[in-house]
Amino acid sequence: MDPDTNVVLIGMPGAGKSTLGVLLAKELSRSFLDTDIHIQAREDLALQSIIEKQGVEHFLRVEETHILSLNLKRHVIATGGSVVYSPKAMEHLKRRGIAVLLDLSLPLLFERIQDMDSRGIAMAPGQDLGILYRERKPLYDRYADIRIACDHKGHETVLREVLSCLASY
């Protein structure tokens, strides 16, 4: 892996992108960026507030704009789960990065996500986590350069698997 290449973590909300991202950045001696936090800081609003006040479509445009404004190298980037809805954003991230899918099964996502209504998840009215998972799964698969099955694994195990895959990439 080129030393300037970014590692871009993608996957469903609750898959562990932010937690693993911090661990991975530390292990690789790289900077870490959580795009959800980046968006909240730039917009001066919580993601959930953006979605509630202006709708999911507006939020997706805001997310895309902020992703396209990033000019990073040597970073670990934890993306929001909805970034895969934007081909432009994903192309931009992959231009300088390797996309690592943290793949967690739907039953375990249901266990992990207890705060659906306040978490800032880009979902259309009437959607639930199952519908969202089935909608996004093919997009994650399309953009992933590396896939890590995360079911029933601790953060350290997933970290070691990601590092191993990156070393041979």
C-alpha positions as CSV (number, residue, x, y, z in Angstrom):
1,M,0.0,0.0,0.0
2,D,1.3,3.4,-1.0
3,P,2.2,5.4,2.2
4,D,0.0,8.3,1.1
5,T,-3.1,6.2,0.5
6,N,-6.1,6.7,2.7
7,V,-8.0,3.8,4.3
8,V,-11.7,4.5,3.9
9,L,-14.0,2.5,6.2
10,I,-17.5,1.9,4.8
11,G,-20.5,0.0,6.1
12,M,-23.8,0.2,7.9
13,P,-24.3,2.4,11.0
14,G,-23.3,0.3,13.9
15,A,-20.7,-1.7,12.1
16,G,-17.9,-0.2,14.1
17,K,-16.3,2.2,11.6
18,S,-15.6,5.0,14.0
19,T,-14.3,2.8,16.8
20,L,-12.1,0.7,14.4
21,G,-11.0,3.9,12.6
22,V,-9.4,5.3,15.8
23,L,-7.6,2.0,16.5
24,L,-6.5,1.6,12.9
25,A,-5.2,5.2,12.7
26,K,-3.2,4.7,15.9
27,E,-1.8,1.4,14.6
28,L,-0.8,2.9,11.2
29,S,0.4,6.2,12.6
30,R,-2.1,8.2,10.5
31,S,-4.6,10.9,11.1
32,F,-8.2,10.0,11.7
33,L,-11.3,11.7,10.3
34,D,-14.9,10.7,11.0
35,T,-17.0,12.3,8.2
36,D,-20.1,12.4,10.4
37,I,-18.3,14.5,13.0
38,H,-16.7,16.6,10.2
39,I,-20.2,17.4,8.7
40,Q,-21.7,18.2,12.1
41,A,-18.8,20.6,12.9
42,R,-19.0,22.3,9.5
43,E,-22.8,22.6,9.5
44,D,-23.0,23.4,13.3
45,L,-25.8,21.0,13.5
46,A,-26.3,17.4,14.6
47,L,-26.9,15.0,11.6
48,Q,-30.3,14.1,13.0
49,S,-31.2,17.8,13.1
50,I,-30.2,18.3,9.4
51,I,-32.3,15.3,8.4
52,E,-35.3,16.4,10.5
53,K,-35.2,20.0,9.4
54,Q,-34.3,19.7,5.8
55,G,-34.9,16.1,4.8
56,V,-32.8,13.1,3.8
57,E,-32.2,14.3,0.2
58,H,-30.8,17.6,1.5
59,F,-28.6,15.7,4.0
60,L,-27.2,13.5,1.2
61,R,-26.3,16.5,-0.8
62,V,-24.6,18.1,2.2
63,E,-22.7,14.9,2.8
64,E,-21.6,14.7,-0.8
65,T,-20.4,18.3,-0.8
66,H,-18.3,17.8,2.3
67,I,-16.8,14.6,1.1
68,L,-15.9,16.2,-2.2
69,S,-14.2,19.0,-0.4
70,L,-11.8,16.7,1.4
71,N,-8.2,16.7,0.1
72,L,-6.5,14.1,2.4
73,K,-3.7,11.7,2.3
74,R,-2.3,9.3,5.0
75,H,-5.7,9.3,6.8
76,V,-8.1,6.7,8.1
77,I,-11.5,7.9,7.2
78,A,-14.7,6.6,8.9
79,T,-17.5,7.5,6.6
80,G,-21.2,7.8,7.3
81,G,-23.2,4.8,6.2
82,S,-25.0,6.8,3.5
83,V,-21.9,7.9,1.6
84,V,-22.4,5.0,-0.8
85,Y,-25.4,6.7,-2.2
86,S,-23.1,9.2,-4.0
87,P,-21.0,7.8,-6.8
88,K,-19.1,11.1,-7.0
89,A,-18.2,10.9,-3.3
90,M,-17.1,7.3,-3.5
91,E,-15.1,8.0,-6.6
92,H,-13.4,10.9,-4.8
93,L,-12.6,8.8,-1.7
94,K,-11.4,5.8,-3.7
95,R,-9.1,8.0,-5.9
96,R,-6.7,8.3,-3.0
97,G,-8.0,5.4,-0.8
98,I,-8.7,1.8,-0.3
99,A,-12.3,1.1,0.7
100,V,-12.7,-1.4,3.5
101,L,-16.2,-2.7,4.1
102,L,-16.9,-3.6,7.7
103,D,-19.6,-6.1,7.1
104,L,-21.9,-6.9,10.0
105,S,-25.1,-9.0,9.7
106,L,-28.5,-7.5,10.1
107,P,-29.4,-9.3,13.3
108,L,-26.2,-7.9,15.0
109,L,-26.9,-4.4,13.6
110,F,-30.3,-4.6,15.3
111,E,-28.6,-5.5,18.6
112,R,-26.1,-2.7,18.3
113,I,-28.3,0.2,17.2
114,Q,-30.6,1.2,20.0
115,D,-30.9,4.9,19.1
116,M,-32.3,4.8,15.6
117,D,-34.3,8.0,16.1
118,S,-31.5,10.2,17.3
119,R,-28.4,8.7,15.6
120,G,-28.6,10.7,12.3
121,I,-29.2,7.8,10.0
122,A,-30.2,8.8,6.5
123,M,-33.5,6.9,6.1
124,A,-36.6,7.8,4.2
125,P,-39.9,7.9,6.2
126,G,-41.2,4.4,6.6
127,Q,-37.8,2.8,6.2
128,D,-36.5,0.5,8.9
129,L,-33.0,-0.9,9.4
130,G,-33.9,-4.1,7.5
131,I,-35.0,-2.1,4.4
132,L,-31.9,0.2,4.7
133,Y,-29.6,-2.8,4.9
134,R,-31.0,-4.5,1.8
135,E,-30.9,-1.2,-0.1
136,R,-27.3,-0.4,0.9
137,K,-25.7,-3.9,0.9
138,P,-25.2,-4.0,-2.9
139,L,-23.7,-0.5,-2.9
140,Y,-21.2,-1.4,-0.1
141,D,-20.2,-4.5,-2.1
142,R,-19.8,-2.5,-5.3
143,Y,-17.4,0.0,-3.7
144,A,-15.4,-2.3,-1.3
145,D,-11.8,-3.1,-2.2
146,I,-11.6,-5.2,1.0
147,R,-14.4,-6.9,2.9
148,I,-14.1,-7.8,6.6
149,A,-16.8,-10.1,8.1
150,C,-17.2,-8.6,11.6
151,D,-19.9,-10.9,13.1
152,H,-18.9,-12.1,16.6
153,K,-15.5,-10.6,16.5
154,G,-13.9,-8.1,18.9
155,H,-12.4,-4.8,17.7
156,E,-8.8,-6.2,18.1
157,T,-9.6,-9.2,15.9
158,V,-11.2,-7.0,13.2
159,L,-8.2,-4.6,13.4
160,R,-5.7,-7.5,12.9
161,E,-7.7,-8.7,9.9
162,V,-7.8,-5.2,8.3
163,L,-4.1,-4.8,8.9
164,S,-3.4,-8.1,7.3
165,C,-5.5,-7.3,4.2
166,L,-3.9,-3.9,3.9
167,A,-0.4,-5.4,4.1
168,S,-1.2,-7.7,1.1
169,Y,-3.2,-5.2,-0.9
